[in-house]
């Protein structure tokens, strides 16, 4: 068994085993294994008994990130970069071998010096949060930061965000920032910024190009169009979903089309004219969100316990993700308790919005008798809204327009509902 010669975590090494060679960044060793982070970004554990030798290629860095601050350049517009955390601003954590969101806002920009050639950048820190930990209060913090940056003269805002719940935040900001007159572009990364294959830099630079050149107003998402580094797509805030766990092109417009394509050289092209646009330049912040809203997904052998618990806890809203066109397990005698529990929740004042697990397409209340029975007790069919957007919209409506929720939930406010389902809105490759 070879010795690691007390090499520090972070040292780039070549490990030769009885079978093969591996090169990567040394992680903290376990009792019986060495761990390295490969060039792909994935970790590998190698049994110590199989290791013939460990050779140092490069010493562990004293600092993970070197500073390279730049001053303002004349002739460039000013954009604001709001840092929230996530893989887009993550680095290797040598204690765990994973990635952590731990850079400051300035660090976030300094990782991508190319953006400094596109615009002057002003940064601010919301928090170092992985997106699964976000709360509604964090949406409010982001919205307030955007408003302040607009008032201070920024021509646009980039929000660095974890990818897992980026779609929720994009929808939330779209509803909260009514008539925002500057572009607010959310970006993320599928691969952390310290990896050679990271998509973070290109996503950020394409967002900066689009902000400074396009004249776009409103909230949108900017992420890789393909697996290579050819271009990014500008995607609608309320119609975008993460469709793959790791691919660079994981984000797709659902029941809609991309707004624009941006290339790495800064050229861009609008792909459609009918995307949602603010109706005026008079900003109307509406930042309240109702906390007592939930999502429940139906499934075979479903039981009414969830509805009953929500009712007892005083929940005000529920998004019911059903099957197909809007069917729920409420037909046979064994499933009638589901129907009665749902009926009781609505009778008590709860609002139920129904979406589909199918991702693409829309729900319809009058195709099957099952769906009609749900309409009869007050279930609202959510047209072609994706579940995440329906959840955010319901929480936002209950917070700001509690007496008008039933009529407004199926009214298209920010491009979240398509007038009709188009054949070209279904992208087979994204599913």
N, C-alpha and C positions, 0 to 999 in steps of 0.2 A: 504494500500500500504506500503510495507516494505521499509526501508531506507538502502542505501548502506553503511552507516556509513563512508562516505567519503573515501571509499576504492579506492586505486590508480589503474588506468589501469595497467594490468599485474598481478593483484592479482588472484590467483586461488580460485574460489568460488563454492559453491553449492547453487543453487537457487531453492527454493521450491515454486511451484505455487499452485493454487487451483486444478490443475489436475495432476501434475507430478513434478519430480525433474530433474534438469539438472546441470552438472558440466562442468566447463570450465574456460578459462582465461577471466577476465573482460576487456571489451573494453570501450572506452569513451561512456558515456550514452547520448542518445538523449532525447528530451523533454518528450516523452511518453513511451520510451522503454529502457530496458537494453539490451546490446549486449555482448555475450560471444563467444569465440572461442572454439569449442568443440574439443575433442581428435582426431576426424577425420580430423581436420584442417579447417572445414567449420564453418562459423559464424551463430549464431542464435540470432534473436531479440525476446525479451519477453516483452509483454505489462506490464507496471508497475502496472496497476490496478489488475493484476492477481497474483502478487508476494506476497507470504505470509512471506517469510524470505530469507535473504541472509547470508550465513555462510562462513567466510574466512577459506580456507583450507591451503593456503600457501601465504605468503606475496609476493608482487611484487618484482622481482629481482632488485638489485641495478645495476647489470651489466648483459646484456643479455648473454654475453659470457665470460667465465673465460679463462685467458691465461694459456697455458701449453706448453711452448716452449721446444723443445728438441734439443740437439746438434747433430752433425754428428756422425754416427755410422760406425765403421770400417767394411769393407767387404760388405757394401751396395752400390749399384750403385746410381748415382745421376740423378734424373729426375727434370724437370722444370714444375711448375704449373702456367699457365697463367690464371688470373682471369678476366672475362669480365662482369660478372653479371648474372642475371637470377635467377630462383627459386632455382637452385642448391646451391646458396650462399645467400639465402634470409632468413629473419627473420620476426617476427611479427612487424608490424608498429602500435603502440598503439594509434596513432592519427587517423588512418583510419580503423583499424581492418583487413587490408589486409596484404600482404607481400611485402617487399621492398628488392631490391638488394643493400645492404649498407655495407657489410663487406669489409675489406681490404684484400689484397692477403694473408697476413699472417693469418688473421682470417679464411680465407677459408680453409687453411690446418689444422689449429688448431681445427676446428670442427670435424676433422676426424683423431684422433690420431693413428688409425690402420695403416694408410698409412706410418707412420714413421717407422714401423717395416718392411716394404717392401722395402723402398728406402730412401736415403737422398733426401730432397726436397728443391728446390730453387724456390722462388715465385716472381712473378711480376704482377703488376696491369696495365691492359689496360683501364678499366673503370667500373663503376657500372651501366651497361646498361641492361635494359630489351631488349630481342632480337628483338622485333618489331621496336626498335628505331635505329638499326644498319644501317650504311651507308657503301658504298664501301670503304671509307677511313679507316673504322675500320678493314675491311679485310686486308688492307695493313699493318696496325699497328700490327695485329696478325701475319701476314706472316713474317714481319721484326723481331718480337720478337722470333719467332721460329728459324729463321736463326741465330740470335745472340746466342740463347741458344745452338744450335748445335755447333757453333764455340767455345763456352765456355766449351764444353765437356759433356753436358747432353746426356744421352743415349736415351732419349725420352721426349716428351712433352705432358702434359695433359692440355686441354683447357676447363675450366668451362664455360658453355654457356647456355643461355635460350633455352628452348626446341622448342618454336614456329617457329623459323627460323634457327634452328641448321642445318638442311639439306642444306640450302643455303650456310652457312658458310663452311660446310664440302666440298661441291663441289668447292667453290671459292678457298679454300686453296689447294685442290688437283690440280687445274689448275695452281695456282700461284707458287707452290713449286715443279716444275718439278725436278725429280730425288732426292727428299729429301731422305737421307739415314738413317733416324731415324724414329721411330713411332711417329706420331702426332695423338693423340686420343682425340676426342671431347666427353665430357660427359655433361649430364644435369640432371635435376630431375623433376619429375612430382609433387612432394610434397616437400615443403620447409624443410630446414635442421633442423628447430626447432620442427618439428612434429615427434612423435614416429613412424609414418608410412613412414617416408621419405625414398626415394630410393637413396638419394644423396651419402651417405657413401659407399654403396655397389658398385655403379657405379664407384666411384673414386678408390676404392681399387682393383676392378677387372681390371680397366684400368692400374693401377700401376703394378699389377702382370703380365699382358700381355706384357707391355713394357719391363719389366726387364727379362722376361723369354723366350719370343717367337721368337726373331730374326726378327720380322716383320718390314718392311720398308714401309713408305707411310702414307697416311691420312686415318683415319677410325673413326667410331662412336662406343661407348661402352654404351649400355643401357640394362635394365632388359629384360630377355628373357620371363618371365612369371609374373603373379601377385604376386607370392611368392618371397622369397629371395634365390632361389636355384642357379641361374646362370645369367650371362650377355652374350649377343651376341656382337661380333665384326662385325659391319656392313659396307658394302662398301660405301665410301664417296659420290659417285655420283649416288647411287641407293637407297638411304634411305629416307623415308618419315615418318613424324608423322601422325599416322592413327587414333588416339583417343585423345580427349581433356584431359582426366585425368588418364587413366590406366597406370600402371607402364610399361607394355609391349607395349606401344603405337608405338614404332618405329619398322618398318618392312622394309626388303629389297624388293624393287619393281622391277619386271622383272629380278630378280637375287636371289642369295642365300647368307646367312650369311657366313662370312669368318671363324669365330671360335667361340667356346663356352668357357667361363671362369667361373669357380666355385669360391665360396667364400674362399675356402682353397688354392686358387692359382693355382690349376691344370687347364690345358686348353687342348683343342683339336682343331686342324684345321679341318674344315668341308669340305674344298675343296682346290684344288691345283691351280685352274685356275683363282684365283683372280688377279687383276691388281698389277703388281710389277714395280717399277722404272727400267728403262732400263740401268742405270749406277749409280755410286755414285757421279757423277759430278753435283752438284746442279746448277740449272739454274733458278734463280728467274725471273718471268715474272709477274709483279705486277700491270700493268695498267688495268683499267676497264673503259669502256665507259658508262657514266652516262645516255645518252639519249637512253635507251632501256626500253621497256614496255612489260607487259603481258596483253592480252585482252582475255576474255572468251566469246565465242559465246553463244547465247541463243535464244529462240523463240521471235519474234518481235524485232530482232536486227536492229539497225540503223547505218549508216555509219559515224556518227558524230565523233566517236573515231578515225577512220583512218584519217579523215580530220584534226582533231586537232593535231594529232601526226605529220602529214605532214607539217602543218603550223609552228609548233614549232621546226622543224628541227630534229626530232628523226631519228636515224640511224638504229634502230633495233626493231623488234616486235616478240614476241612469241604469236602465235594465238592458244589458247586452244580450239580445235574444238570438235565436237561430233564423236563418233564411230571411224571408220578407218581414218577419216580426212575430214568429210563433214563440210561445212560451209554454212550459209544461203545466197546463191548466185544464186538460180535457177529460181524461179518464177519472173515475171515482177516486183512485188513489192520489191524484194530483189536484183534486178540488181544494184541499187545504191551502195550496199555493195561491189559487184564485181568490179565496176568501181573505187570506192574509194581505194580499196586494190590495184588494178592495177596501179593507179596513184601514190600511196605511193612507190611501187616498182620501177616504172619508174623514180621516183625522186632520186633513189639511196638507198631506204630503204631495209633492209634485213628482210624477213618474214620467220620464222621457225614455222612449224605447229606441235602441239602435240595433244594428245587426253585427254578428260575429263574422260575416262574410267579407268585411273590409270594403270591397267595392260594391257599388250598387246602392239602392235605397230601400227602406222599409215601406210597406204599403198596408193600410188598414183594411182594405176591402176585397182582397183576393181570397183569403181563407176565412171560414167562419170563426176559427180560433182568434184571429186578429180582430174581428168585429166585436167579439165578446170582450176583448181588452179595451177597445174604444168605449164600449158601453159603461165601463166602470171608471173611465176618466184617464186611461193611459194615453199619453201624447206620443204619436209616432214622429220620430225625429228626422224625417226626410232622408237626405243622404249625408248627414253629419257623421263624422267619425266619432267614435266613443269618447276619445280624449277631449275633443272640442265640445261635444255635448255636455260633458261633465263640467268643464270650465265655464261654458256659457250659462249653464243652470246655476252654478254657484255665484256667478257675477250678476245675473238677473235677480236672484233672491236677495243679493246684497244691495242692489241699487234700485230695482223696480219690483218690489215684492208683490204689489197688487196687480201687476201686468204680466207676470211670468207666463201664464197660459197662452196669451195672445202673442207675446214676443218671442217665445222659444222657437216657433216655427217661422219666424220672420227673418229673412236674410239681412243681417246687420253689418257683417264684415267679410262677406264672401264665403261664409261657412256653409251655405245651402245653395246648391245649384238649381236653377229653374227646371232643368230636365237632365236626365242621365244621358251622356253622350258615349257613343261606342269607343271613341279614341281616348276616353278617360281611363280605360282599363289597360294596364300595362302588364302583360303576362310575365315579363322578365322580372318584375319587382316582387312577384309573389312566389 
